[in-house]
Amino acid sequence: MHATIAPSRPQLPTRDLEVIGLVGLAHMGSHFFHLVLPPLFPALREAYGVSWTELGLLLTVFFVTSGLVQTPAGFLVDRIGAVRVLAGGLALLGVGALLAAVAPSFLLLFPAAALLGLGNSVFHPSDYAILGHRVTPSRMARAFSVHTIGGTIGWALAPVVMAALSTTFGWRAALLVAACIGLALAALVLLRRDALETPSHRERAASDTAASSGSALAVLIGRPVLLCFAFFALQATGVIALQGFMPLALDKLWGTELVLAATTVTAFMIGSALGTVAGGILADRTPNRHGIIATGLGFAALLALLPGHVALPLPLLWVVVGLAGALHGATTPSRDLLVRAAAPPGGSGKVFGFVYSGLDLGATIAPAIAGRLLDANLPAGLFWLVAIATALSILAAASVRPSGPTARPASARATS
C-alpha cells in the first residue's frame, strides 16, 4: 500500500515539467557516461600500447561496479533522500572522468572506471524515487517515458561528442570536458534540490509508521520484487542479444553486409524511443499495465522471429525491426509503473535499485548465450533466444501484483 505523503507545495504542471526535465537531464548524463570511454579506445590503445581485450576490461569494471552497488544505492536513497545521492553520483562521474583524463598509466584507468561505475549506480533508485514523490500521479507514465528517452539521447550523443573532441583536441581534453559535464549536472541538481527532494527515512517515519515496518531483506525477497527482477533480467537478455549480435546473425543467415546489418540496430533503437513516447501516453490513460506489457511484448517477440526465418529486403527489415522496437518501447512506462506498484511505502529506492540490477544480470548472460549460438553455426537460434526470453518476461510480468492492497488506479493514489 502506498503511503500518503503531502508535498511541501502544490504540484502544478510547471513543477511537474521542471522535475521531469531535471531528472531526464540527469539520466541523459548517466547514459552519456556509459559511452564516454569506448570512442576513445583507439587513442587509448595508441597512448598506452594495450590490447583491445585490456580496454574492454575497463567496461567490465564499470558495469560490474554499477551492478553491485545499485541496490545499496537504493537503500541510501531511502535513508537520506534522493537528491544528495543523485548529486553525489553525478559528481563521481565527473571525478572519474577527471582521473581518467590525468591518468599517467593505463592501470590508473581502472580505478577511474570503478568511480564511473559507482557514480552510475545511483540513477535508477534516485530518479524513480524523485519522480514517484514529485510528479502528479496522472502524469507518472509520461514522466517515466521522458526518463527513458533521456537515457537514449545520452547514448546517442556520447560517441559523437567524445569522438569529435578527441579528434580535435585529444583524448585527455575530451575526458576533461566530460568531467565538467558531470560536475555541472551535479551542481544543477543541488541548486534545484527544493524541487527534487524526497523525504528521508526519519521524515517518512514521522509521517507514516508503515514506512519502518518489515525488514529490508523481506522486501527484496518478496514475490512481487523477485518477479520484477526476473522480468528485467529476461528483458535485458533479449534486448542485449538483439543489439549486440543481430548484425552478425543476419550476415551468417542471409549474407547481409555487416555495415548494412548494423543499421537494423539503429532502426530498433529509433522505434523503441518513439514507442516509449506513445507508451507513456497510453499507460497514463489506462490502468491495464499487464495488458499493455503482454500485448506489446507478445507482438514484439513474434516480429523478432521473422528476420531469423525469412530473407527480407533491407527496407522491409528496417520496418520489421523498427516496429518490434516500437512495441517493446511502448511497454517500458507500464513496466516502471508495475515496479512502483510492487514497492512498499518508503521502499522505492531499494526496490528500483535491486530490480534494475536485473538488467546487469541479463547483460552478462546474453553475450555468452548468443556467442555460443553463433559459434555453433545456429544464427537463427539468436532470434529464438530473443523471442523465448521475451515470452518468459511476459509470464513474469503477468504474475506481478502490488505489494499491498493497492487496487486503486494510479491517479487515485498518492506517491510514495
N, C-alpha and C positions, 0 to 999 in steps of 0.2 A: 504494500500500500504506500502511495506516495505521500510524503509529509507536506503539509501546507506551510510555506514559508513566505511571509508577506515581504515583497520587495520594498526597499527603502524609499523609492519614489515611483510614481505611476509609470508603467511600461507603455509609452506611446510608440507609434510606428517609427518615429525618428530615432528613438532609443533602440528599438529592435534593429534598425538598419545600421546604426553605429556598432552595436555589439556583433552582429553578423559579419559586418565588413572587417572589423578588427580581428576577429577570430579567423576569418577566411584568409586575411593577410598573413597572420602568424602561421597558419597551416601551409600557405604557399611557401613561406620561408623554410618550414620543415622539409618539404619535398624538394625545394631548391638545393638544400644541403645534402639530400640523398645523392645528387649527381654533381656535386662540386669537384670531387676528385677524378672520376673516370675521364672527363675530357682532357685532363692534364696528364694522363698516363704516358702518352708518347714523350712529352717533355720530361717527366719524372724519370722515365726509363733511361733517357739520354743523360740526364743530370747525375743520376746515381749509379748507372750501369747495372741495373737489376733486371730480373726476368718478368715476363707478364704474370707468371704464377705468383711471384712475390708481391707484385702490385695488386693482384686480385685478393691477396690475404688482407689488404687494408680494408676492403669492403666487408670481408668476413668479420673482422674485428668490429667494424661499425655496426653491422646488423645483429651480431651475437650480443654485443653490449646493449644495444637498444632493446632487443627482445627480452633479455634477462632482467633489465631494470624497469621495464614498463609497468609491471604490477606493483613493485614498491613505490614507483612514482605515483600510482593511483592512490595508494594508502596515504602518501604525503599530501596529495590534493585534498583528500577527505579530512586530513588532520589540520592543515594550516591554511586551507583555501587555495584556489586555483591560480590566482594572479601571480603570487610570488613564485610558484612552481613554474608557470609558463614563462615568466620573465627570466628566471634562472636558466631554463632550458635554452632560450634564445641566446642568452649571454654565453652559455657553454659552447654553443655552435660558433659564436664569434671568436671565443678564446681558442677553440680547437683549430679553426681556420688560421688564426694568427700564429699559433705554434707551428702548424704545417708550413706557413709562409717563411718562417725564420729557421726551420729545421736545418742544422748543418750536416746531418747524416740521415740516411734512409730509415734507420732504426727509430729515430725520433718521430717519424711519421705514424708509428703505431700508437703511442700514447695520444697523439693528435686525433687519430681515427677513433680511439676509445672515448675521448672527450666529445667528439662529434656524435657518436652513438649515444652517449649519456644525455647530451642535450636533446637528441631526437626522441628519447623515450618518454618525454613528458607530454607530448602534444595531444594524443588521443584522450588520456584521462583529464587533462586540463581543459581542452577545447570543449569536450562534451559536457563537462561539469558546468562551464560558463554558459554554454548555450541552453542547457537544461534549466538553469536557475534564472537566467536573464531574459530569455526570449519568450514572447507570448505563446502559449501552447498551440494556438490555432495556426501559428506560422512555423512550428518546430520542424516539420519535414522539409520545408523550403530552406530553413537555416542549415539543416544537415546537408542538403544538396549543394548549397553555396560552399560549405566547408569542403566537401569532396572536390568540387570544381577548382577551388583554390589550390588544393594539392596538385591537381592535374596541370594547372598553369605553372606551378613551380617546377614540375618535371620538364615541361616544355621549354621554359626559359633557361634553365641551368646549362644545358650543353651549349646553347648558342652564346650565352653571355660569357661563360668561362673560356670557351674556345677562342672567342673574339678577343678577350682581354689578354689571354696567354699569347696569342699570335702577335698582338700589337705591343704589349708591354712586358711580356714574360710571365711565367707561371707563378712566381712569387708575388708579383703585383696583382695577379688575378685573385690569389688567395687573400691578399690584404683587402681587396675590395669586398670579397665575400665576408671577411671578418667584420668590416664596417657595416654590412647589411645586417648581420646577426645582432650586433650591438645596438644598432639604430632601432631595430624592431623591439629589442628588449626595453629600450628607453621609452618607446612609444607605448608599450603595454603598461609600464609603470606610470607614465603620465596620465593615462586614461583608466587607471585602476578603479576609480569610483564607478565607472560604467560596467566594469567586468568582474568585480569581486564577488566571490561566492562565500557563504558562511563557513567559518572554521568549525572544527569539531565541538569546541566549547560553546560557540554561539548556537549551534544546532541542538546541543544537549539542553541548553537553557530554554529553547522554544519548543522542543519536542522530545520527550523522553524515549520515544521509539527509536531515535537515532542511535542510541547507545545499546540497544538490545541485540543479543546474539553475537557470536564471535565472528571475527572477520573470516576465519577459515571456513566456518559453516556457510557463509555467504558464497564463497568462491567454489565450494564443492557441492552446492545445491544444484538440483537437476536443471533449472532454467539456465543458470550461468554456464554450466558444463555443456549443455546443448548449444548455447550461443558460441562457446569456444570451438566446439566441433564444427559448427556451421562456418565460422571464419576460416578454420584450418582447411576445410574442404574447398571453400571458395578460392582461397589462395592457391591451393594445389592446381585447380583447373585453370585459373587465370595466368599464373606464372608459367605453367606448361605451354599454354597457348601463346603468350607473348614471347617467351624465350625460344621456343622450338618449332612453332608453326612454319616459319620460312624454310627451315631445314627439311621438315616433313613434306612440304609442298614440292621442294626440289627433288627429293627422293621419289615421290609418288608420280609426279607429272612432268618433271624436268623444268619446273618454273625457275627462271633465273633468280638467284638469291636476292639481288637488289630489288627486283620487282616483287618477289615474295615478301620482302620485308615491309613493303607498303601495306600489306594486309594488317600488320600490327597497328600501323597508323590509323587505318580505317576502323579498327576495333576501338582504339582509344578515342577517336573523334565521336564515334557512335555512342560510346559509354558516357562521354561528357554531355552530349545532347540528351541522352536518355535520363541522366541524373536530374537535369532541369525539369523534364516532364514528370519524372517520378516524384519529385518534391511537391509539385502542384497536386498531383493525384493523391499522394499519401495524406496531404492536409485536408483533402475533400472526402476521403472515405476512411473508416476505421478498419477496413478489411486488409490488414497488413499481410496476413498469411496468404490471402488470395492473390495479392499483388506479387508476392515473392514466388509462389508456386507457378503462377501463370507466366511471369516474365522469365524465370529461370528455366521452366519447362520448355518453352519455345526456344530459348537460347541454346539449351542442350541439344535439341533436335537440329537446329541450324549448324551447330558446331560439328555434327557428324557429316554434314553434306560435303565439305571440301575433302574429306578423307575417302570418299567413295565415288565422287563424280569430278571429272576434269572440267572445271568451269572456266570460261573466258575471264580474263583479268577484271574487266569492269563488273561482271556479274559476281565474281569472287569478292570484290570490294563491297558490293551491296549486301551479300550474304553475311560476311564477317562484320560489316558495319552495323547491320540490323541486329546481329547477335550481341554486339557490344551495347547497342541502344537498349535492348531488352534487359541485359544484365545491369546496366547503369540505372535503369528505371526502378530497380528493386533496392538500391542502396539506401535511400531515405527510409523506406519501410523497415529495412534491416536494422538501421540505427535506432528507430523507434522501438523495435522489438527488444533490443538490448536494454534500452532505457526502461521499458516496462518490466524487464526482468530484474532490474536493480532495486534493492530495498532502499528505504529512505536513508539519506546520508551516505549511501554507498556507491554512488555513480562513478566516482573517480576510480576506486579499486576495481569495480566491475568492468568498466570500459578498458582500463589498463590490462586486466587479465584476459578479457575476451579478445582484444586486439593483438595480444601476443600470439594468438592462434594464427594470425597472418604470417608471423615469422616462422612458425612450425610448418605451415603449408609451403612457404617459400623455400624452406630447407628440404622438404620431402620431394617436391615436384621435379627439380632438375635431375635428381638421382633416378626417379622412375622414368621420366621422359628420355633421359640419356640411354638407359638400358633398352627401351623400346627401339630407339633408333639404331643402337649397336646390334640389336637382334634382327635388324632389317624388317621392322614392323612399323613403318611410319604411319599407317592407318590407325595403329593402336594408340597413337598420341591423341587422336580425335575421340577415340573411345574413352581414354583416360579423362579427358575434359568432360565428356558427357556423363560418365559414371560419377565423377566427383561432384558435378553439379546436381545430379539426381539425388545423391546421398545428402547433399546440403539442403535440398528441399525437404527431405524427410526430417532432418534435424530441426529446421525452422518450424515445420508443422507441429513439432512436439513441444515447442517453447510456449509456456504460459506465464503470465505475470507472477511476480514473487508473492503477491498477496491479493486481497480482494480488490482488484483494480479494473473491474469490468467496464467502468465508465469510459467514454471516449476521451481522447487526449485533450480535447478542447474544454472538457469539464473538470480537468484535474489541474491542480497547481503543480508547479515544477518542484523537483527535488533538490 
